[in-house]
Amino acid sequence: MALVTECARRLAPNRRVVRDVQGVSLLLPWSHRLPDFADRHPTYGRNLVAVAEAIASCTPGRWTMVDVGANVGDSALQVLARVDADVLCVEGDPRWLEYLRFNVAFDQRISIEPSLVVVDGSNAVLTPVRSHGTTTFLPGGPGRNASIRQVLADELPARHTGLAPVRLVKSDTDGFDTRIVPGLAGAWRDDRPALFFEYDPALSRAAGDPDPSAVWTGLADLGYTDVGVWNNRGEAMMWLDIGAVQGAETVLDLPQGRRGYHYWDVCVVGPDDPARGAIHDLVERSG
């Protein structure tokens, strides 16, 4: 039966279905692999939710999560199912924006920035390359793709001036994270949010970043000091001083079969973050 279903999905990849993912109901194209990942690994994506809960426990009053690469809204809805906060969803792919708008329309705590965060203001033509529910934007392609709206990280605060203090920035941008996360951190420098993102050096190099590990120096220069690490299944691994990450990350250069996972999820915090202790305990308790 599973083989029949998989064949049907391949024949009708754009069929719209409603799936339950980690307790959240989502409208998705049938080809989207998020439900498969979550079914196979129950901890998948739950680390972000746990980080948000830790922040909520240490933050009086309203606060905001900025969700860059929001896709269909799964992270925003899973977080808001457990904490009361505001979420700014940033998504640049028109394909996922359609699903995002539908999925979050009922929740007034969520606002949407329909743009792709970029590292320079050249407004270059970009081509979205989609696979199993994710999108990588590559330079070049037909001119029609120039219509994809682009925004610099440091432009976002001025476009969303009514946000409560930004306490958490999540980035999932298929290899562009190492280049845009320092910009996002700088944009909300006064709030000094925790930064949660995928760290995949091979994917970052494929996306055009010749030195992904430079992200650690850039974040240290902004005052960040500590890094919690999970594998891509959402299982806690270790807590590191930011200066020790470059030594530890050599494991990511090993073949996948030798390390058993694809990439890291990381949460980066500063020494004065009120939730630093709670996030540290979360990693150490789960690891």
Secondary structure, DSSP 4 states (H G I P E B T S, - for coil): -HHHHHHHHHHSTT-EEEEEETTEEEEEETT--HHHHHHH-TTTTHHHHHHHHHHHHT--S--EEEEET-TTSHHHHHHHTTS--EEEEE---HHHHHHHHHHHTT-TTEEEE--EEESSS----EEEEEETTEEEEEE---GGGGGS-EEEGGGHHHH-TTPPPEEEEEE--TT-HHHHHHHHHHHTTTT--EEEEEE-HHHHHHTT-S-TTHHHHHHHHTT--EEEEEETTS-EEEEEEGGGHHHHGGGGGS-HHHHSSS-EEEEEE-TT-TTHHHHHHHHHHH-
